[in-house]
Amino acid sequence: MRILGIDPGSRLTGYGIIEESGRGFNYIASGSIRIEADYFPDRLKQIFDGIVQIVEMYHPEQMAIEQVFMHKNADSALKLGQARGAAICAVQTRGLPVFEYAARQVKQAVVGKGSADKLQVQLDASDALGIAICHTHYQKTALRLQSGLTR
């Protein structure tokens, strides 16, 4: 299973792609979509187009993204939510299912501690990889639980 993790932002959107391999996973690619436009609707289009290109290039089967959290600045929270929406719409046009995780879940999966500070989980591309890794952990747990329930 190939997973695309997204760390959305209105100026820089990180992405990370991993592939599950047995009990672990392999790194495929990571990077950032640098948003150059000043006009906000153009920024959203750049995010959308960039994600579509990544999906077409790497052929992920699922996308994981961090859930929205409240900022002290409402304007920032709204822009982040719109950037998330552009990323989600981009993968939905390609038929990928979307899975959302709270920041605490991502930190727990990557660092082993849900209260880890932001310095321990840093940069957009590494955040995106962390979100993809989080997804593999939670999916495996869900499958184990499901198989235990069907016995």
Secondary structure, 3 states (H helix, E strand, C coil): CEEEEEECCCCEEEEEEEEEECCEEEEEEEEEEECCCCCHHHHHHHHHHHHHHHHHHHCCCEEEEECCCCCCCHHHHHHHHHHHHHHHHHHHCCCCCEEEECHHHHHHHHHCCCCCCHHHCCCHHHHHHHHHHHHHHHHHHHHHHHHHHCC
